[in-house]
Amino acid sequence: MNRRGLSALPSDVRVSVSQIQGLIEDLGDFLEPYKKFFGERSEPRETGCQYVQGLIANLPRKSAEPIAELFGKDRKTVQRFVGMYEWPDEEVRRLMAKELVRTLGHPDGVIIFDPSAFPKQGRMSVGVARQWCGVKGKTDNCQVGCFVSYASPHGSSIVDGQLYLPEEWVNNSAMREICRVPPDVQFQKKWEIADQMLRTYESQLPHSRILADAEFGRCGEFRDRLSERGESYLLDIPRNLEIRVYQGNFLIPAPTTPEEWTKRALQRVWNRYDIRDTARGALFVEGIMVNVVTIREDKTHRHEILVVKRDLATGELRYALANGASKVSLRRLLQDWSRRHTVEECFQRAKSDLGMDHYEVRSWIGWHHHITMVLLALCFLEKERIKKRRSFSPSDSFSDCLDHERTDPCADQRFAIPGENRDKSIKKIVTGSVSKRITAKKTQILHCGAQETLVK
């Protein structure tokens, strides 16, 4: 294994080569059940496994060409596997969901829906249109995927994703043919895509509540669908959604908004709770809730609970609607709500570390193939983190394999694995100038070794 540049690291930092080797062996075992989906021949099966390995390796770009170069393969072989071979990516994701249940499953888990945008310059990639791009914070040229993730006290990962196809694409037969959009794919609103994915996973993923961002929460029909199926939800809503508030047992007929009601409620006693542990200790927020009514299009009433959360550090207010909340405490609702952030962390890992947005495919099948392989890589890393109680994020180059004290002063390439309290161990490592020097060098050095192991 190549150890170029090790001398450039701080003298008190060493690399655990055996840990990298063990990670690659674990990846091979993890991918074994999925090989059957990649084809009957050995070549596509090998390419599929190498594609996931390439996503985990430290490549500047995680597209077909650099992955092919990493393994000494013809670029077209990898491109065909991702963009043309019709292997069943849906079945891969279904099997992966079962793996996630074994790893993360918990009765108090939550299912989270969230869209994610992928900026694009041209207009020839499937689903590209001028639409809201959260990455840029404005309407721009992009593709948008609707994703479902799962979070529990054990951890979190993205389970599935589907490309949102704007109406202008659905009605454009020429572009559908060019980008190989299946004939049965018709226009669906994003909440309808979420509802369809939920029907697939709601009986498979143990959960106590459904969470989603305001794009889904503002849709009353989506909330009705969840209630009809007996789901408990806590969905973000915009501050200007029209509601009617109960005062005691009396409904105030005049409509208001969550923002307006909260301004009047600021003088009330807010409840303060510690909702989860962080690296800096317990996270405290303040919350308040009230019975409200929202009106359907047919003028019937929908009885819900408005939950307002206030960040103690910034004073920022966020609003959500829940059903059946009278049966649970405000603290429990706030604790569940706090897991909404996990989907953003999953997206950050998938995009920054695993190249979720590095694809160079234009077809429907290519987009879903690439996303499926990224989700596999994400699932594997989360499984390893839980199993070995340390992170294997490529962006920090297996930082948990480093420790501030040598276990064997004569072993130049081995360092102790931190204990269960990861944050304290890492804090001791990455402080002051040492932090800057490690950040600058460790990714380059550790991954050049990991890449050679992958190729072998």
N, C-alpha and C positions, 0 to 999 in steps of 0.2 A: 504494500500500500504506500502510495506516495505521501511523503511528509514534508513537501516543500514548504519553506517559510516558517517552520516551527520555531526556529531561532528568533524570529521577529516578535514572537509573543512575549509578554511579560514573564520574567523568570519564575514566578510563582504560579503560573497557569500551565496545565498540561492537558492533553487530549486523550480520551479513552477510546482507543482504536477498537477494542473488543466490543464496546457498546455499539459502535456504528455497525460492525459486522453482525452483531446479534440482531440489530434492528432490521437489516436487510433479510436475514434468515426468517425473522418473524413475518416480514412482508410477503415472502414467498408462501409461507403457510397460510396467511390470510387470504391470498388471491386464489389458492387452489380450487375452492368450490365455484369460483366464477369463470374459470377457464372454459368450461363446457359451453358457455353462452357465446364465446368469441368465435366459434367455428369448429368444424370437425378436424381440420388440418392443423398441424403443429405450428405453421408459420403465423396465422392470425392469433393463435393462443399465446405464442411467445411475444408477438407485437403488443397484444393487450396488456400483458404483465409489464413489459418494458415501458409502455406508455405511462402507467401508474408510477413506476419507479422514476421515470423522467420528471413527472410532476413533483415528486418529493425531492429530487436532486436539486442542487443549487445552480440552476441554469438561469441566465439573464432573461430568456424568454422560454415559456413552457408550451411552445407550439410544435407542430409536427417536425419541421426541419431540424431545430436544435436537438430534439429528442432522438431523431434518426441519427444525427451525427454523433451523439453521445454513445450510441450502441453500434456504430459502424454499419448502419443499415441504409438502404436506398430510401431517400426522402419520400418517394412515391408510395412505397410500401406502407409507411405510417399514415400518409395522407389518405390512401384508400381505406385503411382500417377505420379511420375516424369519420371520413366524409362520404364513403360509398358503401362499405359492407353493411348489409342489413342485419346485423346481430341485434337481438332483442334487449335494448337498453332498459325497457320497462321491467323486464324480469330480473335484470341485475339489481335494479333499485329495490324491487320487492324483497329479494333475498337479503340485500344489505339492511333493509329495515328490520328483518328478523335478527340479524346480527346486532343491530343497535339495541333492540329490546333486551337481548341477553346481557348487553354491556351496560346500558343506561336505564333499563326499565324500572319504574317505580310508580306506585299508586298515586303519588303526589306530583307526577310529571305533568308538563304542560305542552300542548301542541301550539306552535306559533306560525302564523302566516305573515309573509313580508315580501313585497316586490323588490327587485334589484335591477338597476339599469346598467347597460353596457354601451358606452358611447361609440358611435361608428361614423366615419367620415362619408363613405359612399352610401348609395341607396339600393345596392344590388344584393345585400345580405338579407336573408329571410327575416321578415318582421321589422325591418328598419323603417322608422317614420319619425316625424317631428312630434315628440311626446315628452311628458315630464321626465327629466333625467335627474334623479336624486343625487348622483355623483357630482353633477355640475350645479345643482340647485336652480335649474331653469329648464324651460322647454327647449329641447335640442334634438338633433339626430341621434337616435339610439335604439337598441333592442331592449325589451323589458321581459324579465322572467318572473314568474310567480313561484315562490318557494315555500315549502313547509319544513319546519325544523322541530326538533324535540329537545326539551330540556328537563332535567330532573336533578335531584340532589347529588347525583353521581357525576353529571357532566352534560354536554350538549353537542349536537351535530345536526347538519342539514340532511333531511331524509329524501326529499324529492324536489324536482323543479320542472316547470313547463314553460315554454316560450309563449308569451302573449302575442297574438296575431291581430293587428289593428284591422278595422273594417275595410280600409282601402286595399289591404292585402288579400283579404278573404274574397273580395269581388274581382280581383285581378287574375284571371285564369292564366295569362302568359307568365307572370312572375311566379305563380304557384307551381307551374310546370318546371320552370328553370330551377327553382329552389327545392323541388321535390317535396312539396307539401302534400301530405296524404289527403285523398279525396274526402275522407270522413271528418277532417278538421274544419270546423265552421267557427264563426265568430262567437266568442264567449267573453263576457265581462270578466274582469280579474277576480271578482268575488265568486263568479260561477266556476272559474278554474279552481279556486281555493275549495269551494264546496265539493267539487268532483274529487279532488285529491283527498279531502277529509273522508269521503265515503270509502276510499280505498284503505285508509290507515286508522280510522277511528276505533275499529275493533281490534287492531293489531298493537297499537301503541297504548300502554296503560297511562291514563291521564285523568286529571281532576278538572281541568279547565282549558278553554281555548283562548288564546291571545292573538291579537293582530293589530296592525297599525291603523291609522285613521282612515286610510283609503278603503279598508274593509269595514271598519266600525261605523262609518257614516251611513252604510247601506242597511236600511231597515229590513229589507227582504232577506239579506244574509243573516241578520240576527234572528229573524223569524224561523229560518231554516234550521238554525242551531237549536232553538227552543223546541221546535217540533220533534227533533230527534233526541231530546232529553239531554242535550249538551249544556254545560255551564260555561258561560263566556265572560270575559272581561276585555272589552275591545276599546282601544283608543278612539276618541272622536275629536272632530275639530271644535274649537272654542265657540263657534257661532252656530252650532246645531240647535234647532228649535226644540225646546222642552217645556213642560209644565210641571211645576214643583208642588209637592205636598207640604202643607204647613200643619203639623200635627196630623189629624185625620181628614183635613179638608184640602181639597185640590184648588190651588189658585188658578183660575181660568185663563188669566193673562199669560201669553207665551213669553218666554225669556230665553236666554242662552246660558250655557255653563259659565262663560266669562262674566256675564252680568250678575248671575246669582252668586258667584264666588266673591265678587266685589262687595256685595252686601253681607256676605257671610264671614268676611275677614275678621270681624269683631267677635265671632264665636270662639269657643274653646276648640282648638285643633288638637287632635290626638297624635302624640309622638311615639314612634315605634322604631326599634332596630329591626330591619327587615332582612339583612344578610351580612355575612362576614366578608371583609375585603382585606387586602394586604395591609391596610392602615387601621384595621380594627372594624368594629361594627359600623354599619351604614345606617344612619338615622334619617327618617323622613317624617313629615307631618301629613295627616290625611283627614278627610271629612267625607261623609256620604249622606245622601238624602234620597227619599223616594221620589220618583218622577214619572211622568207619563209622556210618551212620544206618540204621535198620531200617524196612522197608516194612511195610504192614499184613499182607502174606502171609508175614512173617518173613524175607524175603530181605534181603541186605545191599546197601547202596548205598555204594560207596567214594568218599569226597570229601576235600577239604582244608579244614580250619578255618583261616581267616586272621583274625588279631586285629590291630587298628590302635590305637595309643595316641597321642593328641594331646599334643605336648610342652608346650604352654602350659597346658592345663587338666587333663591326666592322664586325660581321658575315653577310655573303651575302647569300640570298636565291633567287631562280629563279623560274619563272612560265611562262606559256604560256596562253594567253587569245585570244578569238575570239570576233570580233565586238567591240573591245576596243576603236576604234576611236570615238565611240558615247558616251563614258563616260570618266570622268577625271581620271588622275592618282591617285588623292586622293581617289576617290570612290573605285577604284580597291584595293588600299592599305587597306582601311577600311574593305572591304569585306574579303580580305585576312587575316586580323587580327582575323577573327572569326574561322580560322582553328584550333586555339588552343583550342576552346571549346570542340572539340571531345576528346582531350586528357584529359581535365578536367572531362568529362563524364566518360571516362574509369577509371580514378583514383577513382572517387566516386563509380562506379559500382564494382570495384575490391577491393578497400580498405574497403568500408563501407557496401556493399551489397553482397559480396561473389560471384561475377561473376565467379571467377576462383576456387571456393571451391567445385565444383560438383564432385561427385564420380560415375558418370554414364559412360557407355561405348558405348551405342547405339546412333544411329542417332536421334531417337525420344527423348531420354533422354537429349541429349545436347541441342536440340532446346526447349524442355520443360523448362529446367532450365534457359536458356538465356531469354526466354519469361517472366518468373516470375521476373527475375532481372530487365528487362526493365520496367515491370509494377511498381515495387517498385521505380525505378528511376523516372518514369513519375509522380508518386504520390508525391514524395518529391519535385520535381520541381514545381508541381502545388501548393503545400502548401507554398513553398518559395515565389512564386509570389503572392498568395492570401493573405498571412499574412505578406509579406515583411520581412521575416526572414528565415534563413536556418534551416533545420531539419536534417542535416547530422548526422547519428549515430556516426561518428568518433569524432565529437566535442560535442556530448551529448547535443544537443539542446542549444548550447551556446548563441543563441539569446534570450533565456528565462532568461538570467542573465543580471543584470544591476548593475552599480556601486553605485546607490542610491536607498534606499528602498522607495517604495511608501507608505508603512504602517509599521512603526517601531514596531508595536505590532504583525504583521503577520509573524511568524517565517518561513513559507514555501512559501512566495509569494514575487516575485520581479517584478519590472516594465519591460514591454517589450520595447526594444530600439525603437527609432524613425526610420524615413526613412533612416537616414544616418547610416547604419549598421556598416560600417568600423570604424567610429570614436567611436561609443559606445563600440565595441569590443576592440579597442585599449586601451581604458581606463581601461577595465577589465584585459586584459591579458598583463600586463607589470611587469617586474621585477620578484621577487620571487613569487608573487601571480600567475603569469602565470604558473610557474613550478608546484606549488602546485595544481592548478586547473587541469592542464593536467594530473597529476598523479592520481587524485581521481574522477573527475567528471563523467568519462565514467562508472566506476564501480558503482557509487552510483545512478546516474539517471537511468541507464538501468536496474538495478535490480528492480526498481519500475516499469519501462515500461514493463518489461517482465512479472511481476505479473499481470499487467493490461491486457496484451495480453492473458494470460492463462485464466483469468476470462472471 
